[in-house]
Structures are given as structure tokens and as C-alpha cells.
Amino acid sequence: MLKKRRIRRSYKGPLKWVQYVLARGLIGLLRSFPIDLNYRLGRMLGWAGWKLMSERRRTVTRNLKIIQTHMRSVEGLPALEEPIEEQVKQVFLHAGVNLLCGFSLGRMKPDAMLERVEVVGLELLTELIAQGKGVIIVMTHMGPWEALPNMNRYYASMGVEVPFGAVYRRFNNDYVDKWFVQEREASGTRMFASQHNFYAPTDFVREGGVLGILSDQRATRGETIEFFGQRVQGTPLPGLLHRRAKAPMIAISFCTVGRARWKIEFSSMEFVADQPDVGRKEFAEICGRAAERCLSESIYDGFWFHNRFR
């Protein structure tokens, strides 16, 4: 208990407050920029990262080689033809653009976002919502995913007016964490910390809410699954909530389709909540396959800067 209290205290203090002020000021400035300016700045940021971050460059190279080996071995998956050095560069460039443009997208009005983001498969989501059981959206770290929790107003402009929520990992800075939650919830998205129990997000879904959960992150207490041909730790969290709430799941991808333009695509997932032989491992595998399918649509939009395949 004492150790836990010491860890929690380390999330506050003068240094954390300075970090919070700097982060809030920088993000506020980036939000005020037009999206085309953030696109150019993002390209510059990505290029600088590609040039200067040699260790990250090696990590991305290793990840892409594993991914390409797998994609070439599976019929129907589109393998990239560019030299590996160009692929790595494109990952950095896309990451810079997606990071900065995500701040612009999160602040856009629905009519302006219509010019930047195309939505495919929205009818799949509306059909699931109509069942009245709530919906779990299985998301991946791809595209400007930080804008996704603020997309509820965009969906409402298309006739999808339901409560939206998201599961997130707490920041190791209490000031940033509180501000982050306040910002998201002010836009109408309910936030649930992943460290908390299942009760609140389960009740949210059961009451008809649509809950987004990232499924491609490495889970230290997850299950061993196959991901792009490698054995990794995968999270069963979306599947566990699926079983507890008896709500259908749907996958979402976020791909670059042009200069400062993206496509959100919903794709169906099987309903297995009522199958007694499906447990944690099977849930992790189902969500892992959904993440792999989404990322395969746009490898460059994936977040490959950590050692995903160790």
C-alpha cells in the first residue's frame, strides 16, 4: 500500500505541473492552426524523427520486415513493394501528420470534417445500435486515432445520435489526466480509465452506449496470440466486455487516402458472447485478428515505434 501511495504521489508535484502547462499550451497552439498547416508541420516533424531517431528507426524497420514477411505469405493481403528504407520513412511521415492533424480534426465542425474524413460502413454501426444492446468498437493505433473520441458530433450529423464512450490508459501526470478527461467529456464522450473495474463501462454499454477500446496494444497481463505471424501478448478486454454486456463488437480502421484526408471504415465482427467455450484467449485472438485486418489496410498509418513483436 505504501509503495502504491508513493507511486501515486509521483504523478503530482511542481515538475508534473510544469509538464502539464507546457503540454496544454503546445496542444492549444496546434489546435488553433489550420489543418493544412498542421499537415505540413507534421511532415516536417516526421522527417526530422526519421533522420534523428536512429533507435526508433531500427525498431520500425524490424517491425515492418516482420509484417511484410507475413503479408507476403498470406493470399489476399497487399504487400508493400517499396524498399524497406522508404517504407520506414513513410511510417515516420504518416505518424507526424496523423499526430498533428488529429488536434485539428478533434476541433472541426461536422461540415468541415465532411471534406476531410470519409466514413464507410456506417450502416453496419447503425444496424447494431438499433438492436438496443449497445456496441463495442474495437479500435487500433492507426491514423489520427486521438481524434476518434471527438467524432461523436460528426456521427450525429449523419443521424447517429447515441452516447459515445472510450476506454483509455491513465497518464502518469494527474494534471494532464484530469484535463484530458475534462476535454473529452466536454465534447460528449464518456471516458473510462482502463485500470478501473468493468462495472462502469459495462453499465454504459448495457444502457445503449457505444464504447471504443484499443485492441492492438501489447498487454502485460494479456493472452498469447498470433499477430502478423508472431506470438505476442494481446488484450482480451474488448471481448470480456462483449461477454459481460452481451453487446456486439465492430472493428474500425482509420486510413490516409490523400493529402490531409482520411477514411474511417467499419467492419463486422462475429458475436461470440453467448458461446461458453470462448474464453480470454479466444477473445484476445478475435480482437487481434480484427486489429491485424484493419492495420493491413494501411500499414503506414500504424504505430510501429515500439517493439511490438518481442
Phi and psi in degrees as a GROMACS rama.xvg file:
@    title "Ramachandran Plot"
@    xaxis  label "Phi"
@    yaxis  label "Psi"
@TYPE xy
-62.1264  -41.5731  LEU-2
-62.3274  -41.7231  LYS-3
-62.5224  -41.7758  LYS-4
-64.7051  -39.1811  ARG-5
-63.5346  -40.3501  ARG-6
-63.6292  -44.2615  ILE-7
-63.6773  -38.9295  ARG-8
-64.5797  -30.2597  ARG-9
-68.4126  -11.3533  SER-10
-84.9601  -0.499447  TYR-11
-126.409  -179.731  LYS-12
115.435  172.374  GLY-13
-57.5677  -43.9028  PRO-14
-64.4388  -42.1128  LEU-15
-65.2907  -36.0228  LYS-16
-67.2519  -40.8265  TRP-17
-62.6306  -42.7312  VAL-18
-58.9415  -42.1481  GLN-19
-62.9968  -45.9573  TYR-20
-62.0846  -43.9895  VAL-21
-64.7121  -43.7779  LEU-22
-63.695  -43.9065  ALA-23
-65.5189  -39.7242  ARG-24
-65.8479  -44.0604  GLY-25
-65.6066  -45.4586  LEU-26
-65.3521  -39.3748  ILE-27
-61.13  -39.4417  GLY-28
-65.8469  -45.5175  LEU-29
-64.6533  -34.3907  LEU-30
-66.7092  -27.3967  ARG-31
-79.48  -14.3151  SER-32
-78.666  146.588  PHE-33
-61.5231  151.338  PRO-34
-63.8733  -32.8968  ILE-35
-66.8332  -33.3049  ASP-36
-68.461  -43.8698  LEU-37
-63.8191  -30.3624  ASN-38
-62.6194  -47.6355  TYR-39
-66.1787  -42.5865  ARG-40
-64.1934  -37.599  LEU-41
-64.0395  -39.2733  GLY-42
-62.8451  -41.96  ARG-43
-65.1511  -42.4135  MET-44
-62.6704  -44.5324  LEU-45
-63.3392  -41.1964  GLY-46
-63.6357  -42.3608  TRP-47
-64.008  -41.2431  ALA-48
-62.6271  -40.7554  GLY-49
-63.2961  -38.8397  TRP-50
-74.3422  -39.9829  LYS-51
-99.8372  -26.4602  LEU-52
-95.5499  78.5283  MET-53
-65.3048  -38.1168  SER-54
-66.7543  -43.9316  GLU-55
-64.205  -36.0211  ARG-56
-62.3168  -39.7552  ARG-57
-66.514  -39.108  ARG-58
-64.155  -46.0194  THR-59
-61.9104  -41.982  VAL-60
-59.7093  -46.4998  THR-61
-61.9843  -45.5478  ARG-62
-61.3417  -44.4776  ASN-63
-66.717  -36.1118  LEU-64
-63.5558  -40.6924  LYS-65
-64.9438  -44.4595  ILE-66
-63.0824  -45.3974  ILE-67
-66.2793  -37.4674  GLN-68
-59.8715  -42.4775  THR-69
-68.7604  -45.3764  HIS-70
-65.3668  -32.9772  MET-71
-71.5751  -20.869  ARG-72
-90.4753  -9.18077  SER-73
-111.123  122.034  VAL-74
-65.8575  133.827  GLU-75
97.4495  -13.9383  GLY-76
-89.5296  133.893  LEU-77
-81.7113  103.52  PRO-78
-76.415  145.53  ALA-79
-79.1613  142.402  LEU-80
-102.456  -13.724  GLU-81
-67.5507  154.856  GLU-82
-57.0157  150.083  PRO-83
-59.0826  -33.8142  ILE-84
-63.0923  -39.4117  GLU-85
-70.203  -36.6349  GLU-86
-61.6361  -45.3513  GLN-87
-61.3002  -44.3449  VAL-88
-59.4591  -43.2136  LYS-89
-64.0207  -35.9697  GLN-90
-61.6386  -43.7966  VAL-91
-64.5317  -44.8288  PHE-92
-63.3056  -44.5181  LEU-93
-63.3537  -39.5449  HIS-94
-63.4668  -43.3272  ALA-95
-62.1942  -44.3311  GLY-96
-65.3019  -47.1249  VAL-97
-63.5027  -36.8974  ASN-98
-64.1196  -53.613  LEU-99
-73.3978  -38.2658  LEU-100
-71.6593  -21.802  CYS-101
-60.9579  -34.5977  GLY-102
-66.3088  -38.8866  PHE-103
-68.9062  -44.52  SER-104
-62.0734  -37.7001  LEU-105
-65.4127  -18.7739  GLY-106
-104.444  -5.4065  ARG-107
-73.2294  148.772  MET-108
-78.2474  154.57  LYS-109
-54.3076  -39.8241  PRO-110
-67.4428  -34.4574  ASP-111
-71.8834  -35.2304  ALA-112
-68.9356  -27.2  MET-113
-57.4961  -30.0291  LEU-114
-79.4279  -13.6774  GLU-115
-113.49  -28.5791  ARG-116
-128.158  121.454  VAL-117
-96.0744  138.539  GLU-118
-113.333  125.151  VAL-119
-117.188  134.697  VAL-120
82.9905  18.537  GLY-121
-62.5232  -27.5557  LEU-122
-63.0204  -29.1027  GLU-123
-64.1467  -41.6812  LEU-124
-66.117  -45.2415  LEU-125
-64.4998  -34.1096  THR-126
-64.7904  -40.0912  GLU-127
-70.1254  -39.6735  LEU-128
-60.8589  -37.2277  ILE-129
-64.2232  -18.8729  ALA-130
-71.8712  -16.9889  GLN-131
77.8638  15.7514  GLY-132
-106.697  3.74347  LYS-133
80.4178  172.378  GLY-134
-142.733  142.415  VAL-135
-109.069  119.169  ILE-136
-94.5471  118.408  ILE-137
-88.4781  109.863  VAL-138
-105.4  165.833  MET-139
-131.21  161.087  THR-140
-77.329  84.5935  HIS-141
-150.406  149.974  MET-142
64.2823  -165.783  GLY-143
-80.1904  64.4623  PRO-144
-63.3346  -21.2825  TRP-145
-65.3918  -17.6469  GLU-146
-81.2823  -16.8996  ALA-147
-59.1107  -42.6204  LEU-148
-62.316  -17.1937  PRO-149
-100.85  13.9848  ASN-150
-86.5378  -1.51176  MET-151
-59.8988  -36.3583  ASN-152
-68.5461  -33.6497  ARG-153
-66.4035  -45.1893  TYR-154
-65.4273  -36.2959  TYR-155
-62.3544  -35.1157  ALA-156
-66.3431  -16.6585  SER-157
-101.722  8.96123  MET-158
97.2068  3.55722  GLY-159
-98.5928  91.5313  VAL-160
-113.523  86.4344  GLU-161
-137.128  162.154  VAL-162
-67.1793  134.013  PRO-163
-111.582  146.413  PHE-164
-144.22  169.785  GLY-165
-150.795  144.349  ALA-166
-94.9988  132.623  VAL-167
-135.969  160.777  TYR-168
-93.9097  128.722  ARG-169
-59.3201  145.394  ARG-170
-78.6714  154.607  PHE-171
-86.9613  32.371  ASN-172
-144.224  110.494  ASN-173
-62.7615  -32.7814  ASP-174
-68.1097  -45.0183  TYR-175
-65.1189  -41.729  VAL-176
-62.0013  -46.5893  ASP-177
-62.5177  -43.206  LYS-178
-64.8628  -43.1224  TRP-179
-57.8451  -47.4421  PHE-180
-65.8673  -43.4673  VAL-181
-60.8031  -41.6432  GLN-182
-62.7793  -46.9067  GLU-183
-66.0135  -44.1071  ARG-184
-73.062  -25.2617  GLU-185
-66.585  -27.5871  ALA-186
-84.5394  -3.85921  SER-187
103.986  5.5989  GLY-188
-102.719  123.598  THR-189
-79.3268  133.357  ARG-190
-110.105  137.921  MET-191
-128.568  122.971  PHE-192
-71.3732  135.918  ALA-193
-68.3754  -19.675  SER-194
-76.5344  -13.2974  GLN-195
-85.1974  173.218  HIS-196
-73.8598  175.673  ASN-197
-79.953  -13.3563  PHE-198
-61.2231  -49.4107  TYR-199
-64.0783  -50.4028  ALA-200
-64.8551  -32.7717  PRO-201
-64.411  -46.3164  THR-202
-61.568  -38.7354  ASP-203
-59.583  -45.4058  PHE-204
-68.673  -44.3935  VAL-205
-59.7303  -28.7694  ARG-206
-84.5151  8.76383  GLU-207
101.879  8.81787  GLY-208
-77.9048  158.43  GLY-209
-108.825  117.493  VAL-210
-115.02  125.414  LEU-211
-96.4562  135.342  GLY-212
-137.378  129.342  ILE-213
-72.2663  134.901  LEU-214
-118.567  -5.39425  SER-215
-104.583  6.83996  ASP-216
-79.5988  150.752  GLN-217
-70.2196  126.592  ARG-218
-107.527  117.256  ALA-219
-66.9775  -27.7131  THR-220
-114.833  31.6937  ARG-221
-90.7992  -156.768  GLY-222
-117.441  149.171  GLU-223
-76.8112  121.539  THR-224
-134.028  172.407  ILE-225
-98.8118  127.904  GLU-226
-137.664  114.355  PHE-227
51.9596  42.2781  PHE-228
80.2376  3.31551  GLY-229
-118.792  152.418  GLN-230
-85.0658  119.687  ARG-231
-134.959  171.405  VAL-232
-91.0505  122.812  GLN-233
-117.931  151.023  GLY-234
-86.3463  134.101  THR-235
-93.4911  4.74266  PRO-236
-54.6772  -49.4615  LEU-237
-58.1945  -40.4437  PRO-238
-68.2109  -36.9495  GLY-239
-65.2865  -39.6856  LEU-240
-68.4346  -35.6146  LEU-241
-58.261  -44.3963  HIS-242
-70.7647  -42.106  ARG-243
-67.7476  -42.7908  ARG-244
-90.5416  -13.0042  ALA-245
58.3184  32.8725  LYS-246
-99.8623  142.762  ALA-247
-67.9813  154.804  PRO-248
-108.416  151.881  MET-249
-144.862  140.189  ILE-250
-94.923  154.122  ALA-251
-137.412  135.774  ILE-252
-117.131  157.387  SER-253
-138.116  97.7057  PHE-254
-115.811  146.049  CYS-255
-76.5282  130.836  THR-256
-123.422  -0.110918  VAL-257
177.353  -170.59  GLY-258
-69.9251  111.005  ARG-259
55.2187  38.7737  ALA-260
-138.46  141.117  ARG-261
-136.795  166.832  TRP-262
-129.16  127.078  LYS-263
-99.2137  128.27  ILE-264
-130.284  127.455  GLU-265
-94.0925  139.034  PHE-266
-135.41  145.407  SER-267
-72.9289  154.936  SER-268
-133.103  154.173  MET-269
-71.938  151.682  GLU-270
-96.6462  114.431  PHE-271
-127.111  10.5466  VAL-272
-62.0622  -27.417  ALA-273
-97.3831  10.2067  ASP-274
-97.2599  114.31  GLN-275
-66.6119  -21.584  PRO-276
-87.1005  2.72312  ASP-277
-97.3409  116.474  VAL-278
-118.436  -160.802  GLY-279
-55.1975  -47.3539  ARG-280
-62.319  -45.473  LYS-281
-64.4778  -38.3965  GLU-282
-63.6452  -43.1566  PHE-283
-62.2167  -39.0246  ALA-284
-66.8896  -42.3987  GLU-285
-61.6676  -45.9249  ILE-286
-69.759  -34.9852  CYS-287
-64.3942  -40.1492  GLY-288
-65.7897  -38.1657  ARG-289
-64.5188  -42.6943  ALA-290
-64.4641  -42.2983  ALA-291
-62.3095  -41.9961  GLU-292
-63.3135  -43.0817  ARG-293
-66.6848  -45.4631  CYS-294
-66.0515  -30.473  LEU-295
-65.1862  -21.1902  SER-296
-72.0661  -24.3657  GLU-297
-159.235  82.94  SER-298
-58.1779  -38.2748  ILE-299
-63.2611  -25.8746  TYR-300
-83.6253  -5.36672  ASP-301
-75.3735  159.07  GLY-302
-99.8755  100.434  PHE-303
-114.241  30.8957  TRP-304
-94.0727  -0.294759  PHE-305
-118.962  162.884  HIS-306
-78.0172  82.6067  ASN-307
-69.4837  -24.4606  ARG-308
-109.054  25.3947  PHE-309
